[in-house]
Amino acid sequence: DQRATVKALGLGKIGTSVLKNDTPTIRGMIHKVEHLVKVEKVEA
């Protein structure tokens, strides 16, 4: 369910942003809802 995936990523309302570690699990979740979110890679 896309709604549950977005919530599991820590996103809620429009305009919300979160930082996540680059793991296979997170990548899979992003791939599932990539049409709903914008992803940017941040160098630490």
N, C-alpha and C positions, 0 to 999 in steps of 0.2 A: 504494500500500500504506500503510495507516494506521500500521503499526508503524514504517516507514521515515520517515514524515512526523513522527511524534512524536520520533523520534531526531534528525532533522534540525533540529527546533526546539530541541534541547538538553535535552529532557526524558528522564528515565529512570525512576526508581522513583516510586512514589506519594508525593505530597507535595513533589516537586521544583518549584522555581520559577525562572523565568528572566526577564530583561528583554530585550525586542527592540524595535528601531526600528519605527515604523509605516510599513511599505512595502506596496505591492500584493502582492509575493511572500509576505511573512509573513502578510498578511490571507488570502490564498488557502490557505495551509497551515493556518491556524487554522480557516478555514471547513470544510476537509476533515475535521478531527477535532474540531469544536466540541462534539460530544456526549461527548468524552473529557476535555476541558480546561475550566478556568475562566479567563476573560480579564478583566483589570482594566486600565483606562487610568490611567496615572500621569502627572501633570503635572510637568514638569521646571522 
